[in-house]
Amino acid sequence: MNIVGLRVCIAVSKGVIGVRGFAAGGAKSKKGSKGGAGDAPKASALSNELKSTTVFGANIIKDGADPKILPDTEYPDWLWHLLDKRPPLSELRRKNIDSLPFEDLKRFVKLDNRARIKENNATKAKN
């Protein structure tokens, strides 16, 4: 495939302020070539053992190594509760506030304040 370079000059009354280069494909191309097969990712050359014991891409230190995956007992308990479903504001409003656990009560206050602020902002925007 031939690649033809194009240049576009940005002109102002006092002169040229910039030049931008573009690449365009030539007129000839292979028939039936969609380009999909050549763009597919290559199979990883890493062993399965290495894949299951290391977190790749988690290294933030220039000369450091990727961290190893530890057994579940080595991680703190709170980590396993990060993805737990928490009740939405509508469900918390239906419950008796006096019987809510402390964490749900904190969540209720936060979500209720947020809803009130949004409502006040909406009424101010209308005026």
C-alpha positions, -999 to +999 in steps of 0.1 A: +000+000+000+013+034-009+011+062+017+008+097+004+017+125+027-004+156+026+004+189+042-020+216+052-007+251+061-026+273+085-023+308+071-030+341+088-027+375+072+008+379+088+021+345+076+020+308+082+016+299+119+015+261+116+019+231+094-001+199+098+008+166+081-017+140+072-013+105+059-037+091+033-038+056+019-029+050-018-054+041-045-043+005-046-054-019-019-057-057-015-091-071-025-109-088+004-086-074+030-106-062+060-077-057+083-094-076+112-071-107+113-039-087+115-053-065+144-061-094+167-042-096+200-014-122+201-017-151+226+001-144+258+035-161+262+032-161+300+028-195+318-004-203+336+015-206+369+028-171+365-006-157+355-022-171+386+003-159+411+011-123+400-009-092+394+004-078+362+003-040+357-001-032+394+035-022+398+039+016+404+076+017+412+100+021+384+124-006+393+099-027+413+083-060+405+046-068+401+030-079+434+022-115+442-013-127+449-016-137+485-040-162+501-074-148+512-065-149+548-037-124+543-061-096+532-081-075+557-117-084+564-132-051+552-118-058+517-144-086+512-173-062+520-165-034+495-187-048+468-217-057+490-250-042+479-261-013+501-298-003+503-309+028+483-325+058+499-360+047+490-356+015+508-340+032+538-370+057+540-394+028+542-377+013+572-380+025+608-351+048+615-349+038+652-342+001+642-315+008+615-280-003+622-254+025+626-239+020+591-273+022+574-282+052+595-251+070+584-259+061+548-295+073+552-284+107+565-258+111+537-283+102+509-311+122+524-289+153+527-277+148+491-313+145+479-323+176+498-294+196+483-303+185+448-340+195+453-330+229+467-306+235+437-334+225+413-359+250+428-333+278+428-325+270+391-362+274+382-364+309+397 
